[in-house]
Amino acid sequence: METKYAFAKQIIKEAGVFIKEKMTQQLEIQVKTQFDDLVTNVDQETQQLLMDKIHSVYPKDYIMAEENNVRHPINKGNVWVIDPIDGTVNFIVQGSQFAVMMAYYEDGMGQFGLIYDVMADQLVAGGGDFEVTLNGDNLVPYQDKPLERSLIGCNAGMFVRNDNNLAHLLSKTLGVRVYGGAGICMVKVMKQELLAYFSIIQPWDYAAAKVLGDKLGYVLLTINGDEPDFQSRQKIMFVPKSKLITIQSFLTSDSSLNT
């Protein structure tokens, strides 16, 4: 596993170099499901680059990835989960605040995850048998702090709609932050800049953080408290395990509790 983990850290950095080179060229942008659901040629080419590198070394491994309908069940065999550019809108508009994300699972069990903030050159990696590090330095497991001294990361749509009465929880904190990328936000949780993160995301958006967070005292579940299905887009929360019951107590459909 050490060899495979080292290989993953190498190729995700190579993907970052590839993306930076492509950013000097004109992007080809396509709309997927709606105007704000975009994909670029760089997303697709980066995914293919990573797939080719994986299959050249591990030809019997499988892949689940965001683009081009590359889907293999997470619980069947050795599966790499790839999000070539998480935060594509940020990538297109801002040229920053996006990440390459990878995770490796064996028969549904996470072995390690990686989230690489390309423009900041910050790689969070580890999980499973590996310590979670940020550019090689160990990240500290979650250290308790009260809600009233915390910030929450949240998907903009969920915040505006007050999904699951999130406003009730947010009213007990210092406020909400919206960054536009699941990977960037979940790294901020693991760095303890945010207490928790709520969004509506796909398996490739959360696979890495689920493995990484478990090592640091976090849990990734649906907003209803179930394990994610690794098949569909779901409402997800990434929260400290020790705060789970407290946080769940605020997530009620009773809007009268919004104070």
Residue pairs with C-beta under 8 A, 6 or more apart in sequence:
1 111
1 112
1 128
1 129
4 58
4 104
4 111
5 104
5 111
5 112
5 125
5 130
7 57
8 102
8 104
8 112
8 114
8 125
9 114
9 123
9 125
11 50
11 53
11 54
12 50
12 100
12 102
12 114
12 116
12 123
13 116
13 123
14 49
14 53
15 46
15 49
15 50
15 84
15 100
15 116
16 100
16 116
16 118
16 121
18 45
18 46
18 49
19 42
19 46
19 85
19 100
19 118
20 118
20 119
22 41
22 42
22 45
22 46
23 42
23 95
27 40
27 41
27 42
27 92
28 40
28 41
29 38
29 39
29 40
29 92
30 38
30 39
30 40
31 37
31 38
32 38
32 39
36 89
38 88
38 89
38 92
39 67
39 88
40 85
40 88
40 91
40 92
42 84
42 85
42 91
43 66
43 67
43 84
43 85
43 88
44 67
44 68
44 84
46 84
46 85
46 100
47 65
47 66
47 67
47 68
47 70
47 82
47 84
50 65
50 82
50 84
50 100
50 102
51 63
51 65
51 70
51 82
54 61
54 63
54 80
55 61
55 63
58 78
60 78
61 77
61 78
61 79
61 80
62 72
62 76
62 77
62 78
62 79
62 80
63 70
63 72
63 79
63 80
63 81
63 82
64 70
64 71
64 72
64 73
64 74
64 79
64 80
64 81
64 82
64 203
64 204
64 207
64 230
65 71
65 81
65 82
65 83
65 84
65 204
66 82
66 83
66 84
66 202
66 204
67 84
70 82
72 79
73 79
73 230
74 81
74 105
74 108
74 203
74 207
74 230
75 107
75 108
75 230
76 107
77 106
77 107
78 104
78 105
78 106
79 104
79 105
79 106
80 102
80 103
80 104
81 101
81 102
81 103
81 104
81 105
81 203
81 204
81 207
81 208
82 101
82 102
82 204
83 99
83 100
83 101
83 102
83 183
83 204
83 205
83 208
84 100
85 91
85 98
85 99
85 100
86 98
86 99
86 100
86 101
86 115
86 181
86 182
86 183
86 184
86 204
86 205
87 97
87 98
87 99
87 179
87 180
87 181
87 182
87 183
87 184
88 98
89 180
90 96
90 97
90 98
90 179
90 180
90 181
90 184
91 98
95 119
96 119
96 120
97 119
97 179
97 180
97 181
97 184
98 117
98 118
98 119
98 181
98 183
98 184
99 115
99 116
99 117
99 118
99 181
99 183
99 184
99 187
100 114
100 115
100 116
100 118
101 113
101 114
101 115
101 116
101 183
101 204
101 205
101 207
101 208
102 113
102 114
102 208
103 110
103 112
103 113
103 114
103 207
103 208
103 210
103 211
104 110
104 111
104 112
104 113
105 111
105 207
105 211
108 230
110 127
110 128
110 207
110 210
110 211
110 214
111 127
111 128
111 129
111 211
112 125
112 126
112 127
112 128
112 130
112 211
113 125
113 126
113 127
113 207
113 208
113 209
113 210
113 211
113 212
114 123
114 124
114 125
114 208
115 123
115 124
115 125
115 183
115 186
115 187
115 208
115 209
115 212
116 122
116 123
116 124
117 123
117 183
117 184
117 187
121 135
122 134
122 135
122 187
123 134
123 135
124 132
124 133
124 134
124 139
124 187
124 190
124 212
125 132
125 133
125 212
126 132
126 133
126 212
126 215
127 208
127 211
127 212
127 213
127 214
127 215
128 211
128 215
130 215
131 138
131 215
132 138
132 139
132 190
132 212
132 215
132 216
133 139
134 191
139 190
139 191
139 216
140 192
140 216
141 215
141 216
141 217
142 192
142 216
142 217
142 218
142 240
142 241
142 242
143 192
144 240
144 242
144 243
145 192
145 195
147 169
147 172
147 173
147 195
147 246
148 172
148 173
148 174
149 174
150 173
150 174
150 194
150 195
150 196
151 173
151 174
151 175
151 176
151 177
151 193
151 194
151 195
152 169
152 170
152 173
152 175
152 176
152 177
152 194
152 195
152 196
152 197
152 198
153 176
153 177
153 178
153 179
153 185
153 186
153 188
153 189
153 194
153 196
153 197
153 198
153 199
154 166
154 170
154 176
154 177
154 178
154 197
154 198
154 199
155 178
155 198
155 199
155 200
155 201
156 178
156 180
157 163
157 200
158 164
158 166
158 198
158 199
158 200
158 235
159 166
159 170
159 176
159 178
162 255
162 258
163 198
163 223
163 235
164 223
164 235
164 251
164 252
164 253
165 250
165 251
165 252
165 253
165 254
165 255
165 257
165 258
166 198
166 251
167 258
168 250
168 251
168 252
168 257
168 258
168 259
169 247
169 250
169 251
170 176
171 258
171 259
172 250
173 195
177 185
177 188
177 194
179 185
179 188
182 197
182 199
182 201
182 205
182 206
182 209
183 205
183 208
183 209
185 194
185 197
185 199
186 197
186 206
186 209
186 212
186 213
186 238
187 209
188 194
188 197
189 195
189 196
189 197
189 209
189 213
189 218
189 238
190 209
190 212
190 213
190 216
190 218
195 239
195 240
195 243
196 237
196 238
196 239
196 240
196 243
196 247
197 237
197 238
197 239
198 223
198 235
198 236
198 237
198 238
199 205
199 235
199 236
200 233
200 234
200 235
200 236
201 233
201 234
201 236
202 232
202 233
203 228
203 230
203 231
205 236
206 220
206 228
206 236
206 238
207 230
209 218
209 220
209 238
210 220
210 228
213 219
213 220
213 238
214 220
217 240
217 241
217 242
218 238
218 239
218 240
218 241
219 238
219 239
219 240
219 241
219 244
220 228
220 236
220 237
220 238
221 227
221 228
221 236
221 237
221 239
221 244
222 228
222 234
222 235
222 236
222 237
223 235
223 236
223 237
223 251
224 235
225 244
225 248
228 234
228 236
237 247
239 247
250 257
